[in-house]
Amino acid sequence: MNTAHARRALVVGATGIAGQTVSRQLVDAGWEVHGLARRGNSMVDGVHPIQVDLLDTEATAAALAGLKPEIVIITAWIRKDTEAENIAVNSATLRSLFAALEPDGGVRHVALLTGLKHYLGPFEDYATGVKAETPFKESEPRLPSPNFYYAQEDELFAAAERMGFTWSVHRSHTVFGFAVDNAMNMVLTLSVYATICKELGQTFIYPGSVEQWNFITDVTDAELLGEQLVWASTHPEGANEAFNIANGDVFRWRWLWPQIAEHFGVEWEGPTGTPRTLVESMTEVAPEVWKRIAEREGLVESDVSKLASWWHSDSDLGREVECITDMTKSREAGFLNFRSTPKSFFDTVARYREAKLLP
């Protein structure tokens, strides 16, 4: 490999929503982009694929030997059954990554993607413990609960001090974007749900809590997230800071849900006292129905489990606390980009249809 390339980027988790997006943006901007993932599929055109499991330290060291990326953008994580396991594996992946990169040097900046569990707590204590005041600000102290985001940050800070690079942390809300076979994909999940409702003549029922239906909230467009990751990696104002990243507008699901229903041509219904979850309504029904739809419409993916993440949408839509982030710090630092949330949702739907993933 050429060890003197000045504009070389490594994207870790290059097949996810954020990873695919930021990879594409970097390629378009003229960077030499290397994409690391456990599976080699779904890489963006122009990305040099590196297929390796970060938990295999020897394989990681061999795969990254001599790469010397100028910037590293980390969007990958592994979900386990308990937070103790989440902490163990997600700390181990970062230690493996930095151990592989350290001998060759050359890393100038590392950007780490986390999220609002920084403020809300981990999955097993989600939105139940001590919570920050909304809108969430980056200056809020850590919660007392063990949290793999905190463990990842600590690995990042230690490596930065040891290796001499600057860092940034990016706390996104629910990401609206284009990706397949992704663990957290609300746009595609809700689109599949609405399509199945239309197929079966069923009502498009909001599956979450009354509180989340009524509260003001926000989300994060994947393209906007990518833009902030690149900005922080290439501007001194982004060095050694944590930033929230959300679209910049706010909405209520009671306002957006009817628009989604109209777009897909289905009747809708709001929440009742007890959430009527997607896991309950879709897990058994969806596979056969989606297979039928895919075959009839000539779609490229008939396995609904690669498209819909029922548990994730249930989790976000079922919260009983207000979730909204403050973007002041990012704006004051010079990142002024924004997105319209409805446009983000429906533009993403259009991309899925163009790719023949939705009818």
Phi, psi and chi 1 to 4 in degrees:
 res  aa     phi    psi   chi1   chi2   chi3   chi4
   1 MET       -  150.2  -69.7 -176.8 -178.4      -
   2 ASN   -72.6  117.4  176.8    4.5      -      -
   3 THR   -92.5    1.2   59.4      -      -      -
   4 ALA  -111.2    9.7      -      -      -      -
   5 HIS   -69.6  123.4 -160.4  -72.4      -      -
   6 ALA   -84.2  -22.4      -      -      -      -
   7 ARG  -120.2   63.8  -73.2  175.1   61.1   82.8
   8 ARG  -113.3  131.3  176.1  176.5  -68.3  155.9
   9 ALA  -120.9  144.5      -      -      -      -
  10 LEU  -116.4  121.7  172.0   64.2      -      -
  11 VAL  -107.1  118.0  177.6      -      -      -
  12 VAL   -96.8  121.1 -179.5      -      -      -
  13 GLY    88.8   44.2      -      -      -      -
  14 ALA   -75.8   -4.1      -      -      -      -
  15 THR  -103.5   -1.7   59.3      -      -      -
  16 GLY   -84.1 -179.4      -      -      -      -
  17 ILE   -57.9  -53.1  -70.8  179.6      -      -
  18 ALA   -70.7  -40.1      -      -      -      -
  19 GLY   -64.6  -43.8      -      -      -      -
  20 GLN   -62.6  -42.9  -73.4 -172.2   38.2      -
  21 THR   -65.4  -50.2  -58.8      -      -      -
  22 VAL   -69.5  -30.5   75.3      -      -      -
  23 SER   -61.7  -46.4  -66.7      -      -      -
  24 ARG   -61.6  -42.7 -174.3 -178.8  -56.5  106.5
  25 GLN   -64.0  -40.6  -68.6  173.5  -14.5      -
  26 LEU   -67.9  -41.9  -73.2  165.8      -      -
  27 VAL   -59.0  -46.8  168.7      -      -      -
  28 ASP   -62.4  -28.7  -70.2  -13.0      -      -
  29 ALA   -86.5    2.5      -      -      -      -
  30 GLY    94.4    8.5      -      -      -      -
  31 TRP   -78.6  151.2  -72.6   77.2      -      -
  32 GLU   -85.4  113.3  178.8 -170.8  -49.4      -
  33 VAL  -111.2  128.4 -177.7      -      -      -
  34 HIS  -111.9  127.0  -63.2 -103.7      -      -
  35 GLY  -111.0  121.4      -      -      -      -
  36 LEU  -102.3  133.7 -173.1  152.0      -      -
  37 ALA  -159.7  157.5      -      -      -      -
  38 ARG   -69.1  -32.3  -77.1 -179.9  -66.6  172.3
  39 ARG  -114.7  141.7  -67.5  173.5  -69.3 -180.0
  40 GLY   -86.0   -3.6      -      -      -      -
  41 ASN   -80.9  167.6   59.3  -26.8      -      -
  42 SER    65.8   21.7  -57.6      -      -      -
  43 MET   -74.8  143.8  -72.1  -75.9  179.7      -
  44 VAL   -70.7  143.7  170.3      -      -      -
  45 ASP   -56.6  136.1  -71.4  -15.8      -      -
  46 GLY    94.1   -6.4      -      -      -      -
  47 VAL   -93.6  135.7  171.5      -      -      -
  48 HIS   -83.5  112.2  -56.4  -84.2      -      -
  49 PRO   -77.2  140.2   27.0  -32.3      -      -
  50 ILE  -126.4  105.8  -58.4  172.6      -      -
  51 GLN   -96.9  109.5 -174.3  173.3   -6.6      -
  52 VAL  -158.5  150.7   69.3      -      -      -
  53 ASP   -94.6  117.6 -175.4  -11.8      -      -
  54 LEU   -63.6  -18.9  -74.2  173.3      -      -
  55 LEU   -73.6  -13.1  -68.4  173.3      -      -
  56 ASP   -95.6   95.7 -173.6  -26.1      -      -
  57 THR   -64.7  -38.8   55.0      -      -      -
  58 GLU   -68.1  -43.5  -69.3 -173.7    3.5      -
  59 ALA   -65.1  -37.5      -      -      -      -
  60 THR   -64.9  -45.2  -58.5      -      -      -
  61 ALA   -60.4  -42.0      -      -      -      -
  62 ALA   -67.3  -39.6      -      -      -      -
  63 ALA   -69.2  -29.5      -      -      -      -
  64 LEU  -104.2    1.5  -62.0 -179.9      -      -
  65 ALA   -58.3  127.3      -      -      -      -
  66 GLY    77.9    2.2      -      -      -      -
  67 LEU   -69.8  -46.2 -173.2   63.0      -      -
  68 LYS    49.1   60.0  -64.1 -173.4   67.3  171.7
  69 PRO   -70.8  146.2   28.7  -35.3      -      -
  70 GLU   -74.7  -43.0  178.2 -175.7  -14.4      -
  71 ILE  -125.6  147.9   64.2  174.1      -      -
  72 VAL  -127.1  128.5  179.2      -      -      -
  73 ILE  -119.3  119.4  -63.8  177.8      -      -
  74 ILE  -106.2  112.8  -56.0  170.0      -      -
  75 THR  -120.2    2.9   67.2      -      -      -
  76 ALA   -94.5  148.7      -      -      -      -
  77 TRP  -155.6  162.4   68.7  -72.6      -      -
  78 ILE  -120.3  129.9  -58.9  169.2      -      -
  79 ARG   -96.7  130.0 -172.1 -173.1 -178.1 -160.1
  80 LYS  -119.4  179.6  -67.1  -67.5 -174.1  178.8
  81 ASP   -75.5  -28.8  -68.9  -24.0      -      -
  82 THR  -126.5  160.0   68.6      -      -      -
  83 GLU   -69.2  -31.7 -165.2   60.7   15.5      -
  84 ALA   -59.9  -41.9      -      -      -      -
  85 GLU   -68.9  -39.8  -68.4  174.7  -71.7      -
  86 ASN   -57.6  -44.3  -76.0  -26.2      -      -
  87 ILE   -63.7  -45.1  -70.6  169.0      -      -
  88 ALA   -61.6  -50.4      -      -      -      -
  89 VAL   -75.0  -38.8  -62.5      -      -      -
  90 ASN   -76.7  -23.1  -71.0  -71.3      -      -
  91 SER   -73.0  -41.6  -62.8      -      -      -
  92 ALA   -63.0  -39.0      -      -      -      -
  93 THR   -64.2  -39.9   56.7      -      -      -
  94 LEU   -70.4  -39.1  -68.6 -161.4      -      -
  95 ARG   -61.2  -41.8  -77.0 -164.4  -61.4  -86.3
  96 SER   -62.8  -44.2  176.3      -      -      -
  97 LEU   -60.8  -50.5  172.9   67.7      -      -
  98 PHE   -69.3  -34.7  -67.0  131.8      -      -
  99 ALA   -62.9  -35.2      -      -      -      -
 100 ALA   -73.2  -33.4      -      -      -      -
 101 LEU   -85.3  -24.7  -66.7  172.5      -      -
 102 GLU   -63.2  -43.2 -173.6  169.0    4.3      -
 103 PRO   -59.2  -35.6  -25.2   35.8      -      -
 104 ASP   -86.7  -20.5  -65.6  -41.6      -      -
 105 GLY    67.0 -163.8      -      -      -      -
 106 GLY    92.0  -13.3      -      -      -      -
 107 VAL   -73.8  126.0  177.7      -      -      -
 108 ARG   -98.3  -38.4 -178.7 -178.8   53.6   76.3
 109 HIS  -147.8  142.3 -175.1   90.3      -      -
 110 VAL  -126.1  124.9  176.9      -      -      -
 111 ALA  -107.8  128.3      -      -      -      -
 112 LEU  -114.7  124.9  171.3   66.1      -      -
 113 LEU   -90.1  124.8  172.7   60.9      -      -
 114 THR  -123.7 -130.4   63.2      -      -      -
 115 GLY   178.1 -166.4      -      -      -      -
 116 LEU   -76.3   -8.6  -66.7 -161.7      -      -
 117 LYS   -63.5  -14.0  -74.4 -172.6  -71.5  -64.8
 118 HIS   -58.0  -36.1 -175.2   94.9      -      -
 119 TYR   -99.0  -25.4  -53.5  111.8      -      -
 120 LEU  -101.4  -15.0  -67.8  165.8      -      -
 121 GLY    97.2  167.7      -      -      -      -
 122 PRO   -74.7  173.6   29.3  -36.0      -      -
 123 PHE   -52.6  -45.4  -73.4  114.9      -      -
 124 GLU   -79.9   -7.4   59.3 -165.8   44.5      -
 125 ASP  -133.9   36.7 -169.2   30.1      -      -
 126 TYR   -72.8  121.7 -170.8   60.6      -      -
 127 ALA    58.6   27.9      -      -      -      -
 128 THR  -118.4  -24.3   61.1      -      -      -
 129 GLY   -88.7 -155.0      -      -      -      -
 130 VAL   -64.8  130.2  177.9      -      -      -
 131 LYS  -122.8  147.8  -66.9  175.0  -74.4  -66.3
 132 ALA   -70.6  155.7      -      -      -      -
 133 GLU   -70.1  142.9 -177.3   63.3   78.1      -
 134 THR   -92.5  150.3   51.1      -      -      -
 135 PRO   -68.8  143.3   25.9  -33.3      -      -
 136 PHE   -62.2  133.0  -59.5  132.8      -      -
 137 LYS  -116.0  147.2  -68.0  179.3  170.5   59.1
 138 GLU   -63.2  -21.6  -64.2   90.9  -22.3      -
 139 SER   -77.7   -7.1   57.6      -      -      -
 140 GLU   -60.8  137.8  -72.1  -74.4  -16.2      -
 141 PRO   -70.0  161.6   27.0  -34.9      -      -
 142 ARG   -64.1  150.2  -68.8  179.1  174.4 -177.6
 143 LEU   -74.9  159.5  -60.5  173.9      -      -
 144 PRO   -73.1  -19.9   23.4  -32.9      -      -
 145 SER   -69.9  141.9  -58.5      -      -      -
 146 PRO   -57.2  140.2  -23.6   34.3      -      -
 147 ASN  -150.4  126.3 -168.7  -42.8      -      -
 148 PHE   -66.9  -23.8   84.6   86.0      -      -
 149 TYR   -61.6  -43.2  -78.0  167.9      -      -
 150 TYR   -64.3  -40.3  -54.4  159.6      -      -
 151 ALA   -64.4  -40.0      -      -      -      -
 152 GLN   -63.2  -44.5  -75.5 -174.5  -50.7      -
 153 GLU   -58.6  -43.1  -73.5 -175.4  -15.6      -
 154 ASP   -63.3  -38.4  -70.3  -18.7      -      -
 155 GLU   -64.4  -40.9  -66.0  -68.8  -16.6      -
 156 LEU   -63.2  -47.5  174.4   68.0      -      -
 157 PHE   -62.6  -42.1  -58.5  155.3      -      -
 158 ALA   -64.9  -42.4      -      -      -      -
 159 ALA   -66.7  -38.2      -      -      -      -
 160 ALA   -61.6  -42.3      -      -      -      -
 161 GLU   -67.0  -38.2 -175.4  172.6   -6.3      -
 162 ARG   -75.6  -39.0 -171.1  174.2   68.6 -112.0
 163 MET  -100.7  -13.1  -63.8  169.1   62.2      -
 164 GLY    84.8   18.1      -      -      -      -
 165 PHE   -96.8  160.5   58.1   74.7      -      -
 166 THR   -87.7  162.6   58.2      -      -      -
 167 TRP  -136.9  163.2   55.6  -94.3      -      -
 168 SER  -147.7  147.9   56.6      -      -      -
 169 VAL  -119.0  136.0  173.9      -      -      -
 170 HIS  -124.3  113.3  -56.9  -99.6      -      -
 171 ARG  -101.7   97.1  -60.9  170.4 -174.5  162.6
 172 SER   -90.5  157.8   66.4      -      -      -
 173 HIS   -92.3 -164.0 -161.1  167.5      -      -
 174 THR   -52.1  128.5  -58.4      -      -      -
 175 VAL   -95.7  125.1  177.4      -      -      -
 176 PHE   -95.3  116.5  -76.0    6.2      -      -
 177 GLY  -170.1 -178.7      -      -      -      -
 178 PHE  -101.9  117.7 -177.5   92.0      -      -
 179 ALA  -167.4  158.1      -      -      -      -
 180 VAL  -123.2  148.9 -177.5      -      -      -
 181 ASP    57.7   48.7 -161.5    9.8      -      -
 182 ASN  -115.2  143.5 -172.3  -93.7      -      -
 183 ALA   -71.4  -23.3      -      -      -      -
 184 MET  -137.5   96.4  -59.5 -172.8  -67.2      -
 185 ASN  -142.3   86.8 -166.8  -24.1      -      -
 186 MET   -73.0  -39.9 -176.9  176.9  -79.1      -
 187 VAL   -60.6  -49.0  173.0      -      -      -
 188 LEU   -68.1  -38.4 -170.7   51.3      -      -
 189 THR   -60.4  -49.4  -62.7      -      -      -
 190 LEU   -68.8  -32.5  -65.4 -176.7      -      -
 191 SER   -67.1  -43.0  -62.7      -      -      -
 192 VAL   -63.7  -43.6  167.8      -      -      -
 193 TYR   -58.7  -47.7  172.4   43.6      -      -
 194 ALA   -64.2  -39.1      -      -      -      -
 195 THR   -64.7  -40.6  -57.6      -      -      -
 196 ILE   -67.5  -40.3  -69.6  172.7      -      -
 197 CYS   -58.7  -43.0  -73.8      -      -      -
 198 LYS   -65.3  -41.8 -174.7  172.5 -176.3  178.3
 199 GLU   -60.7  -38.5  176.9   77.7    6.7      -
 200 LEU   -94.5   -2.0  -61.9  177.7      -      -
 201 GLY    68.4   29.0      -      -      -      -
 202 GLN  -100.5  161.3  -66.8 -179.4   -7.7      -
 203 THR   -78.2  140.5  -56.7      -      -      -
 204 PHE   -81.3   91.9 -175.3   55.5      -      -
 205 ILE   -91.3  130.4  -63.6  171.8      -      -
 206 TYR   -64.8  122.9 -179.2   81.7      -      -
 207 PRO   -88.9   -0.4   32.9  -35.1      -      -
 208 GLY  -103.8 -155.8      -      -      -      -
 209 SER   -87.9  156.8   67.1      -      -      -
 210 VAL   -61.2  -38.4  172.5      -      -      -
 211 GLU   -62.7  -47.2  -68.7   85.1   -4.7      -
 212 GLN   -69.0  -29.4 -155.9   59.3 -144.1      -
 213 TRP   -62.2  -38.5  176.4 -103.1      -      -
 214 ASN   -97.3  -27.6  -70.3  -42.0      -      -
 215 PHE   -68.6  152.7  -78.2  151.8      -      -
 216 ILE   -71.8  140.4  -69.4  175.2      -      -
 217 THR  -146.5 -178.2 -168.5      -      -      -
 218 ASP  -148.2  170.2   55.4   24.1      -      -
 219 VAL  -141.7  178.3  -64.9      -      -      -
 220 THR  -124.3  120.5  -53.9      -      -      -
 221 ASP   -73.9  135.3  179.0   83.9      -      -
 222 ALA   -61.1  -38.6      -      -      -      -
 223 GLU   -64.8  -40.0  -62.1  -70.5  -26.4      -
 224 LEU   -64.9  -42.2 -178.7   71.7      -      -
 225 LEU   -59.2  -46.4  170.2   57.2      -      -
 226 GLY   -58.7  -42.0      -      -      -      -
 227 GLU   -61.7  -39.4  -70.4  163.7   11.2      -
 228 GLN   -70.5  -38.7 -166.5 -164.2   56.6      -
 229 LEU   -59.3  -44.5  -71.7  163.9      -      -
 230 VAL   -69.1  -42.4  174.3      -      -      -
 231 TRP   -58.5  -49.0  167.2   81.4      -      -
 232 ALA   -64.7  -30.2      -      -      -      -
 233 SER   -78.0  -13.8  -60.5      -      -      -
 234 THR  -126.4    4.2   54.4      -      -      -
 235 HIS  -127.3  136.5  -71.8   74.0      -      -
 236 PRO   -61.7  -26.0   18.5  -30.8      -      -
 237 GLU   -66.5  -18.5  -65.5   84.2   -1.2      -
 238 GLY   -90.0   -3.8      -      -      -      -
 239 ALA   -75.1  132.1      -      -      -      -
 240 ASN    58.4   44.0  -56.3  -33.8      -      -
 241 GLU  -137.8  152.9  -62.0  -72.6   -9.9      -
 242 ALA  -103.6  137.5      -      -      -      -
 243 PHE  -131.6  134.5  -65.5  105.2      -      -
 244 ASN   -69.9  156.0  -68.4  -28.6      -      -
 245 ILE  -145.1  110.6  177.0   61.5      -      -
 246 ALA  -140.3  168.6      -      -      -      -
 247 ASN   -63.8  -26.7  -73.1   -9.8      -      -
 248 GLY   102.5  -14.3      -      -      -      -
 249 ASP  -106.9  171.0   62.2   -1.8      -      -
 250 VAL  -131.4  160.1  -63.5      -      -      -
 251 PHE  -157.3  171.4   69.1   98.6      -      -
 252 ARG  -117.8  142.3  -58.3 -180.0 -158.2  -88.6
 253 TRP   -61.7  -29.6  -81.9  107.6      -      -
 254 ARG   -64.7  -19.2   71.1 -172.3 -170.1 -159.4
 255 TRP   -90.6  -40.2  172.3   79.0      -      -
 256 LEU   -82.1  -34.2 -174.6   58.0      -      -
 257 TRP   -57.0  -46.9 -162.8 -101.7      -      -
 258 PRO   -61.5  -31.6  -23.9   34.5      -      -
 259 GLN   -67.0  -39.6  -63.3  179.0   55.3      -
 260 ILE   -64.9  -43.5  -61.8  171.9      -      -
 261 ALA   -60.1  -44.0      -      -      -      -
 262 GLU   -63.2  -40.7 -179.1  179.9    4.6      -
 263 HIS   -60.2  -37.2 -173.2   83.0      -      -
 264 PHE   -96.6   -1.0  -75.6   94.0      -      -
 265 GLY    71.3   40.6      -      -      -      -
 266 VAL  -127.3  155.3  -69.4      -      -      -
 267 GLU   -76.9  148.5  -62.3  -64.4  -40.6      -
 268 TRP  -123.3  164.0   63.4  -86.9      -      -
 269 GLU  -148.2  138.4 -172.9  177.0  -41.0      -
 270 GLY   -79.6 -175.7      -      -      -      -
 271 PRO   -76.9  159.3   30.7  -36.1      -      -
 272 THR  -110.5 -170.9   56.4      -      -      -
 273 GLY   -61.1  -38.0      -      -      -      -
 274 THR  -109.4  125.4  -57.9      -      -      -
 275 PRO   -55.3  134.8  -27.3   36.2      -      -
 276 ARG  -100.2   87.7  -67.2  167.1  -73.8 -179.0
 277 THR   -71.2  156.7   67.2      -      -      -
 278 LEU   -69.9  -33.6  -64.5  172.3      -      -
 279 VAL   -57.9  -42.3  166.6      -      -      -
 280 GLU   -72.5  -41.6  -67.4  170.4  -19.8      -
 281 SER   -86.9  -23.7   66.1      -      -      -
 282 MET  -112.8  -25.0  -70.9  -72.8  111.3      -
 283 THR   -55.1  -46.6  -60.3      -      -      -
 284 GLU   -87.4  -34.5  -66.7 -172.0    8.8      -
 285 VAL   -77.2  -42.0  171.7      -      -      -
 286 ALA   -61.3  -41.5      -      -      -      -
 287 PRO   -56.2  -49.1  -28.7   37.0      -      -
 288 GLU   -70.3  -40.6  -83.2  -56.8  -46.8      -
 289 VAL   -64.2  -43.4  176.8      -      -      -
 290 TRP   -67.9  -37.0 -170.5 -101.6      -      -
 291 LYS   -60.1  -41.3 -174.8  177.4 -179.7 -179.0
 292 ARG   -64.4  -44.8 -178.6  171.6   74.8 -128.5
 293 ILE   -62.4  -46.4  -65.9  169.7      -      -
 294 ALA   -61.5  -43.1      -      -      -      -
 295 GLU   -66.9  -41.9  -70.1  175.2   -6.1      -
 296 ARG   -68.3  -39.3 -174.5 -176.7   68.3 -128.5
 297 GLU   -93.2   -2.9  -57.6  -66.9  -24.0      -
 298 GLY    70.3   36.8      -      -      -      -
 299 LEU   -78.5  157.4  -55.8 -177.7      -      -
 300 VAL   -87.4  -10.3  -62.8      -      -      -
 301 GLU  -136.3  116.1 -177.9   55.2   72.9      -
 302 SER  -100.6   -6.6   61.0      -      -      -
 303 ASP   -91.0  104.6 -177.1   -5.9      -      -
 304 VAL   -64.4  -23.9   75.7      -      -      -
 305 SER   -67.4  -18.7   68.8      -      -      -
 306 LYS   -87.3   -6.3  -64.8 -175.4  179.3  -62.1
 307 LEU  -111.9  -44.4  -53.5  177.5      -      -
 308 ALA  -106.9  133.7      -      -      -      -
 309 SER  -114.0   81.3   45.2      -      -      -
 310 TRP   -56.8  -44.6  -51.1  124.5      -      -
 311 TRP   -61.2  -38.2   68.9  -90.0      -      -
 312 HIS   -69.9  -44.4  172.7 -105.5      -      -
 313 SER   -66.1  -38.3  -67.1      -      -      -
 314 ASP   -58.4  -42.9  -79.6  -17.1      -      -
 315 SER   -63.2  -47.8  175.7      -      -      -
 316 ASP   -68.5  -42.7  -87.2   14.4      -      -
 317 LEU   -81.2  -13.7  -60.5  176.8      -      -
 318 GLY   -96.9   -0.3      -      -      -      -
 319 ARG   -61.0  148.9  -68.1  178.0  -62.7 -151.4
 320 GLU  -110.9   16.4  -62.9  178.5   -6.7      -
 321 VAL  -125.1  154.6  -62.8      -      -      -
 322 GLU   -72.8  134.9 -176.3  177.6   69.5      -
 323 CYS  -127.6  106.8  -65.9      -      -      -
 324 ILE  -150.9  140.1 -175.3  171.0      -      -
 325 THR  -112.2  149.1   48.2      -      -      -
 326 ASP   -92.5  130.5 -174.7   87.6      -      -
 327 MET  -106.7   11.1  -77.0  -67.3  -68.0      -
 328 THR   -60.5  -45.9  -57.2      -      -      -
 329 LYS   -59.1  -45.1  179.7 -180.0  178.1 -178.8
 330 SER   -63.1  -42.6 -175.6      -      -      -
 331 ARG   -65.5  -43.3  -69.7  166.8  179.2  157.1
 332 GLU   -63.4  -28.7  -73.0 -177.7  -21.8      -
 333 ALA   -78.1  -12.7      -      -      -      -
 334 GLY   116.2   -2.0      -      -      -      -
 335 PHE   -91.3  105.8 -177.4   77.3      -      -
 336 LEU  -110.4    5.1  -56.6  177.3      -      -
 337 ASN   -67.6  154.4  -58.8   13.5      -      -
 338 PHE  -153.0  170.7   66.9   93.0      -      -
 339 ARG  -143.0  152.7  -73.1  -63.8 -171.0  -79.4
 340 SER   -85.9  124.7  156.5      -      -      -
 341 THR   -63.6  -48.2  -68.5      -      -      -
 342 PRO   -59.0  -42.2  -23.8   34.3      -      -
 343 LYS   -62.7  -40.3 -169.9  173.0 -172.1  -62.7
 344 SER   -59.3  -45.9  171.5      -      -      -
 345 PHE   -62.6  -53.0 -171.5   97.6      -      -
 346 PHE   -75.5  -29.3  -63.3  117.9      -      -
 347 ASP   -65.2  -37.3  -76.4   -5.1      -      -
 348 THR   -68.0  -40.3  -56.6      -      -      -
 349 VAL   -57.5  -43.5  170.4      -      -      -
 350 ALA   -60.9  -37.5      -      -      -      -
 351 ARG   -66.6  -39.5  -70.9 -175.0   63.8 -169.0
 352 TYR   -65.3  -37.7  -78.0  121.1      -      -
 353 ARG   -68.3  -40.4  -76.4  177.6  168.2  153.3
 354 GLU   -61.8  -34.7 -176.1  179.4   -3.8      -
 355 ALA   -83.7    3.8      -      -      -      -
 356 LYS    60.6   36.3  -63.1  -62.7  -71.8 -179.0
 357 LEU   -98.3  -21.5  -71.4  159.7      -      -
 358 LEU  -126.2  148.1  -70.3  173.5      -      -
 359 PRO   -74.6      -   24.0  -30.9      -      -
